[in-house]
Each structure stands twice: as C-alpha cells, then as structure tokens.
Amino acid sequence: MEHLQKSLFRQLQDEVARSGIGARTTESRQWFMEKARDLRNINRRNLLTDLALEEKARPLPGRLYHYFYDPKHKDTLPYYDRFPLTLMVSPAENGFYGLNLHYLHPMTRAKLMDSLMAVATNRRYNYNTKVKINYEILSKAKEYKEFKPCFKHYLTKHLRSRVVLIPASEWDIALFLPTEQFKGSTKTKVWNESKRIYRS
C-alpha cells in the first residue's frame, strides 16, 4: 500500500485558495513571499518526493525542474547552487543548458517568468504549458535581460539526485520557496551580484 505523504506544494495552494486570493496575482505572490519567511528549514530531499512533483529520466526544454547538483569545477567557482531551480533551455554537450532562477531575488524570478510567458505554448498553466526559448532569443531581447546570471551548463554526470518536474500549476510556489542552497556565498550577495550583471 502506498504510504501517505504530505505535499508542501498542495498545502500552500490550499492555504492561498482559502484566503480568497486569485492565482498568479500580485497579491498571491506577495502571500507566497511572506509565507516563505516561515519556511526556512525546508527538507530538500523530501521535496524531491513531493506528491505534486513528477520524477523524470531527463529534463525537456521549456519546463521547470529541481535536483541536487555537484559542479565539476566547484573548487574554482566563487559560488554555486547545490539545489537548482532550472528552466531548461536546450540540450547541450554531456548535459543541458538552463536558467537557474535561484540566482535572482524571488520577485525578479517572477518578473522574468512573466516576460517568458510571452513565448509559452499557452497561458493555462497546465501539463502542456512550456516556455519556447533558446539562447538567441534570450540574448537579443532586453525584456529577458535578467537571464544573464542564470544561464548555466549542467552536466548529467554531476546530477546527484532524481530530476523532478515542477508542473506549471506550481511554478509560482516554486519561485518563492527558499530552496536555494548556495555554497561560497550568501543568497543576498548572490542576488546583488546578479543584479549588477544584468544591469551592466
């Protein structure tokens, strides 16, 4: 018999629904950000088995994923994120290119995702919703400038866990959950450095 497990994503969806706040609104995002302040000790291993998420053998372009990662050149990196929140852009040699949204402040993540929805397959935030982007599109459009510090090359051999798909219906929650796990710096310093990069 399948064991019962609480879903953090579904719990938060239920709470915001009971509050009467509409989905994907300024109010809901403010609610999620305030709620995140009370969720400082999220167990990331447990999150990978959250019932709202789905394990995938390999990530596909235009969708959002969580996984643990151990960079090949971590000893020479000034900092890195062990638990990326990655919007996959395209396959790459020995892995894939993706936007790790953790390198941005949560409200900036939401702003970038709003801009990217202009090239999404639909705005229904369902299983068929995906963002149709590539590096050329990202680099030429000023409305996507925040992508610059987020664009990373992830190597399959350096994945250290299952890869789980975050359905589009859960994107807003994922953007605000404090799941970043930076090594070598604090998240505030990373966000400030990212701001300097995309504003330059």
C-alpha positions as CSV (number, residue, x, y, z in Angstrom):
1,M,0.0,0.0,0.0
2,E,1.3,3.4,-1.0
3,H,2.4,5.4,2.1
4,L,0.7,8.7,2.8
5,Q,2.8,11.8,2.4
6,K,2.0,15.5,2.8
7,S,2.6,17.7,-0.2
8,L,4.1,21.2,0.6
9,F,3.0,22.5,-2.8
10,R,-0.6,21.3,-2.4
11,Q,-0.7,22.6,1.2
12,L,0.4,26.1,0.1
13,Q,-2.1,26.0,-2.8
14,D,-4.9,25.1,-0.5
15,E,-3.9,27.9,2.0
16,V,-3.8,30.6,-0.6
17,A,-7.1,29.4,-2.1
18,R,-8.8,29.6,1.3
19,S,-7.5,33.1,1.7
20,G,-9.5,34.1,-1.4
21,I,-6.5,35.4,-3.3
22,G,-6.5,34.7,-7.0
23,A,-3.8,32.6,-8.6
24,R,-0.8,34.3,-10.2
25,T,-1.7,37.7,-9.0
26,T,0.5,40.3,-7.3
27,E,-1.4,39.5,-4.1
28,S,-0.7,35.8,-4.3
29,R,2.9,36.3,-5.0
30,Q,3.2,38.7,-2.0
31,W,1.5,36.0,0.1
32,F,3.9,33.3,-1.1
33,M,6.9,35.5,-0.4
34,E,5.7,36.3,3.1
35,K,4.9,32.6,3.7
36,A,8.5,31.7,2.6
37,R,9.9,33.6,5.5
38,D,8.3,30.9,7.8
39,L,9.7,28.1,5.7
40,R,13.4,28.4,6.3
41,N,14.2,24.8,7.0
42,I,12.7,23.0,4.0
43,N,14.0,19.5,3.6
44,R,15.1,19.4,0.0
45,R,15.4,15.6,-0.1
46,N,11.7,15.4,1.0
47,L,10.8,18.0,-1.6
48,L,12.1,15.7,-4.4
49,T,9.4,13.2,-3.4
50,D,6.6,15.8,-3.1
51,L,3.4,14.4,-4.5
52,A,2.8,17.5,-6.6
53,L,6.1,16.9,-8.5
54,E,7.0,14.2,-11.0
55,E,10.2,12.3,-11.4
56,K,11.7,12.5,-14.9
57,A,14.5,10.4,-16.5
58,R,15.7,13.5,-18.4
59,P,14.6,17.2,-18.5
60,L,12.9,18.6,-21.5
61,P,13.2,22.2,-22.9
62,G,10.8,24.8,-21.6
63,R,9.9,23.1,-18.3
64,L,11.0,23.7,-14.7
65,Y,13.0,21.2,-12.6
66,H,14.6,20.6,-9.2
67,Y,17.6,18.3,-8.5
68,F,20.8,18.2,-6.5
69,Y,24.0,19.1,-8.3
70,D,27.7,18.9,-7.7
71,P,29.6,21.1,-10.2
72,K,32.6,19.7,-12.0
73,H,34.7,22.8,-11.3
74,K,33.3,23.6,-7.9
75,D,36.8,24.2,-6.4
76,T,37.3,27.2,-8.7
77,L,33.8,28.7,-8.7
78,P,33.2,31.7,-6.5
79,Y,29.9,30.2,-5.5
80,Y,27.3,27.8,-6.8
81,D,23.8,26.4,-6.0
82,R,23.6,22.8,-4.9
83,F,19.8,22.6,-5.4
84,P,19.0,24.4,-8.7
85,L,15.6,25.6,-9.8
86,T,16.1,25.3,-13.5
87,L,14.1,26.2,-16.5
88,M,15.7,24.0,-19.2
89,V,16.6,25.9,-22.4
90,S,18.1,23.2,-24.6
91,P,20.2,20.1,-24.7
92,A,24.0,20.6,-24.6
93,E,27.1,18.5,-24.8
94,N,27.0,16.0,-21.9
95,G,24.0,17.7,-20.4
96,F,21.8,20.7,-20.9
97,Y,21.6,24.5,-20.7
98,G,19.2,26.0,-18.3
99,L,18.2,29.1,-16.3
100,N,18.8,28.5,-12.6
101,L,16.3,31.1,-11.3
102,H,17.8,30.8,-7.8
103,Y,20.4,33.3,-8.9
104,L,17.7,36.0,-8.8
105,H,15.7,37.6,-6.0
106,P,12.3,35.9,-5.9
107,M,10.4,38.9,-7.2
108,T,12.9,39.2,-10.0
109,R,12.3,35.5,-10.8
110,A,8.6,36.2,-11.1
111,K,9.2,39.2,-13.3
112,L,11.4,37.1,-15.7
113,M,8.9,34.3,-15.8
114,D,6.1,36.7,-16.6
115,S,8.2,38.0,-19.6
116,L,9.0,34.5,-20.7
117,M,5.3,33.6,-20.7
118,A,5.0,35.7,-23.9
119,V,6.7,32.7,-25.7
120,A,4.9,30.0,-23.8
121,T,2.8,27.4,-25.6
122,N,-0.2,28.5,-23.6
123,R,-1.2,30.5,-20.5
124,R,-3.4,27.9,-18.9
125,Y,-0.5,26.7,-16.6
126,N,-1.4,23.1,-17.3
127,Y,0.6,20.0,-18.3
128,N,1.1,21.3,-21.8
129,T,2.5,24.6,-20.8
130,K,6.1,25.1,-21.7
131,V,8.3,28.1,-22.5
132,K,9.7,28.1,-26.0
133,I,13.1,29.8,-25.8
134,N,16.7,29.5,-26.9
135,Y,19.9,31.4,-26.2
136,E,19.5,33.6,-29.2
137,I,16.0,34.8,-28.1
138,L,17.2,35.4,-24.6
139,S,20.3,37.3,-25.5
140,K,18.6,39.6,-28.1
141,A,15.5,40.7,-26.1
142,K,16.0,43.3,-23.4
143,E,12.9,42.1,-21.6
144,Y,14.8,38.9,-20.8
145,K,18.0,40.7,-19.5
146,E,17.7,39.0,-16.1
147,F,18.6,35.7,-17.7
148,K,22.3,36.6,-17.9
149,P,23.5,35.4,-14.4
150,C,21.1,32.4,-14.5
151,F,22.3,30.8,-17.7
152,K,24.2,27.6,-16.8
153,H,25.6,24.4,-18.4
154,Y,24.6,21.4,-16.3
155,L,26.4,18.1,-16.8
156,T,24.4,14.9,-16.5
157,K,27.2,13.1,-14.7
158,H,27.2,15.7,-12.0
159,L,23.5,15.3,-11.1
160,R,23.3,14.0,-7.5
161,S,19.6,13.0,-7.3
162,R,16.5,12.3,-9.3
163,V,15.3,15.1,-11.5
164,V,11.7,16.2,-10.7
165,L,9.4,18.2,-12.9
166,I,7.6,21.1,-11.3
167,P,4.2,21.4,-13.1
168,A,3.3,24.8,-14.5
169,S,0.4,25.0,-12.0
170,E,3.1,25.0,-9.2
171,W,5.5,27.5,-10.8
172,D,4.6,30.5,-8.6
173,I,5.1,28.5,-5.4
174,A,8.5,27.1,-6.7
175,L,9.7,30.7,-7.5
176,F,9.2,31.8,-3.9
177,L,10.2,28.8,-1.9
178,P,13.6,29.3,-0.2
179,T,15.2,26.2,-1.6
180,E,18.4,27.8,-2.9
181,Q,21.5,26.2,-1.3
182,F,24.5,28.4,-2.2
183,K,28.0,27.4,-1.4
184,G,30.7,30.0,-1.2
185,S,28.4,33.0,-0.7
186,T,25.1,34.1,0.9
187,K,21.9,34.4,-1.2
188,T,21.8,38.1,-0.6
189,K,25.3,38.6,-2.0
190,V,24.5,36.3,-5.0
191,W,21.3,38.3,-5.8
192,N,23.2,41.6,-5.6
193,E,25.9,40.3,-7.9
194,S,23.3,39.0,-10.3
195,K,21.6,42.5,-10.3
196,R,25.0,44.1,-11.1
197,I,25.4,41.6,-14.0
198,Y,22.0,42.1,-15.7
199,R,22.1,45.9,-15.2
200,S,25.5,46.3,-16.7
